[in-house]
Amino acid sequence: MTKQVIDFQKIWPYAPHRPPMIWIDEVVSYGASAGECLVRVRKDAHYMDGLSLRPSSCLEFIAQAYGYMSIAYKIYETQPDAKPLRRAFLASIKDASMSAPDLLSSLREGDELSVRISGVRHMGPITLFTGQVLHGDMMLCKAQMKVFSE
């Protein structure tokens, strides 16, 4: 796995999201089957619900982290001349678990969340992986996901 901090602005043109719906701040590491991204909590961001992080936002963090990690791996390691994705869809979420709501509401402006992706398996345009969102050593969310992309 390559450890290299990459600001999302360098790779977002390759992804289907556009600001303000890009919620990942940095790719911290990337590889063929694992990686890590960083989110810095902003109270005015779309992933917040008043003063609390919405539980569903954690699932989106995982999906976006996989996307940015895989894009970084592709353009920095395997296909530097790669074209942007035409389509990407979250196909399923399995075995999702969330932390207690009071933990999500305890997050403060500037807190850093680590979004870790592992177990990436490719089957043509379908990819399976597991992701988790952590605040320090506290698990906020964990889920298995399936995405379709081309």
Protein Blocks (a to p, Z undefined) as FASTA:
>chain_A
ZZddddfklmmmmpmbdcfkbfbfbdfbdcfkbccddddddfkbmkbghjaccfklmmmm
mmmmmmmmmmmmmmmmmmmmbccdfbdcdfbdchiacddfklmmmpcehiacddddehia
cehjbccddddddehjacfbdcddddddZZ
